[in-house]
Amino acid sequence: MFAVVLLLIVSAFTFWIFSALPSDPAALTCGKNCRPEVIEANRERLGYDKPLVEQYGAYMKGIFAGRTYGEEGASVHCPAPSLGYSYDRHECVTSLIASTLPVTASIALGAFVLWMAIGVGLGTLAALKRGRWQDRLATGFSVVGVSFPTFFLGLMFIMIFVIWTGILPFPRYTGITENPVDWFMALILPWFVLALISAATYVRMTRNGILEVMNEEFVRLGIAKGLPRKRLIVTYVMRAALVPIVTIAGLDFAFLLGGALVTESIFNLPGLGKLTLAAVVNSDLPILVATTMVAAVFIVIANAVVDVLYGYLDPRVRVK
Amino acid sequence: MTLLSVRDLNVTFGTPEGDVRAVQGVSFDIEPGETVAIVGESGSGKSVTANSLLRLNFGADVRISGEILLEGRDVLTMTEDEVRSVRGSDMAMIFQDPLTALNPFYTVGRQIGEAYAIHHPGATKKELREIALNSLEKVGIPEPLKRVDQYPHEFSGGMRQRIVIAMALVNNPKILIADEPTTALDVTVQAQILELIAEMQAQHGSAVILITHDLGVVAEITERVMVMYAGRVVESASVENTFAVPTHPYTRGLLKSVKSLDTARHERLEPIPGTPPSLIKLPSGCPFHPRCAFADSLGGRCSSEAPELRIVGSSRSACHLPDERLLGLMGGAS
């Protein structure tokens, strides 16, 4: 319930903030040498002359009922849920998002699995081998990882794996249903780029979390009970250390679902991030409003899911 | 055979500031079923001694020497697996803070069952539940059927300590090590927990090693007292002698610094002057001499020569003062 209210507030705020921008959506509808009368006429046609509240109302209505843009004779109907119409691309925003979302979801999911495996795996190893070379290697990796910018790592990967060695073809996105092998080949590099950079933080979090839990009294009691080390590490230490990590991971994943702008651009992946970036360049407001809201929806949903998950993982916050 | 025999135990922690000599030359015996208290201030080495018995001293640089003979087998030379089989079965431990000692993620029933299952690999789930229920009932948890499936945070501090005790006793240990079992509890609950420990001891016939800084706790349930100071045992005596005829100036100081019903109205509490010494830079000779009111009377001996434990009356004391003065310590001669 709270999540719905939050989404309403987010959508209103997004709508308002983009309308406050100095760029004039009506002016963008016709070319460079546009006469003021045409702009005014277009403004009226598109409804940008109406008060903001009314515009917002029409927008919200469109989400649930669909909406027809333009005037009779040259109108376009976008069925519900309509998130607007891009005059720049001459397409319904919803269908633009629908075609880009699977790409971003593919990127996010693969990267997430990889980074959790690398981050938690290396972090655990570092904590268990504290002070030894494994620890130094893992913490070294995490320092290097966080300091690399995405674009640098992405370009390096393309250079090494595509241009120099030719191990991989230049990434060209193909849907998983069309050709899973091509899909995988196109995504493997972006997955690793995103995973390595995020994993760096998770190595640290996991390592510190585990070391902290190891000092807990209940872990000492576990040892005093005679628990074998492996069982102690898994059922006592990891169990406790992973709770906060799951929470943060959920939010990070949702954030990634909102579009990986830089990575998608470098690897030429037609995802939400690239759509957003293009919209920024072209001042395509309807798309910007929509992608912002989609990203917000993901964050809000992730928050709710994490809350439920947290209660499941930690009996102390379980609601009775 | 002596149940537990500790011989010349030394524990040193290496730190960047220098070596911390936490325990030095501690020796004692525990007989089956007896209750022994180890008393001392924080930093006296009492908890380190207790932890050593189960090899629970962790840290990057811990050095332990000496012998800890459990029925003739040296705990310090055992393999990891052998120590593990001793932990929780031959020797079980009760920790100070029951609020943090239980695993917050599992039900108390599961944790008690687990303590049993570790040392009885064949036990079925049904048996474990039965055992958990019985244990809860034995330590006085009301409504065990409902409580067994609850999590630690749903219990009060006193209740949690009962659960920790139940868990410690589930394998009928020969020795129960209680490290400040009542320190973190409300005063009203403390007596109940001590009573429970005494009761359980009577039922199970376990020996109890009670670590505490609270002389009131000592008087309540123990038979023998070892007083530790700066990592050494300075006095070892029966509980009656400890209170009536302390044979070490430090023990005397402890007794004079707490109020009891015997303290006459005009009598003032006498705090021990100074603070416990740093374990990195221990004073030369007797570690207590900088705070001792009697040190000057012996010339420079106290600051040059560390006293060994010797028999004084029916107690044992590590002090250079002559026997007759040690036996008359409480007689007001200060």
Interface residues (C-beta under 8 A of the other chain):
Chain A: G131 E216 E217 F218 R220 L221 G222 I223 A224 K225 G226 L227 P228 R229 Y236 R239 A240 D314 P315 R316
Chain B: L54 L56 F58 A60 E80 R84 S85 V86 R87 G88 S89 A92 M93 F95 D97 T100 A101 L102 N103 P104 F105 E114 A115 I118 H119 Y151 H153 V164 M167
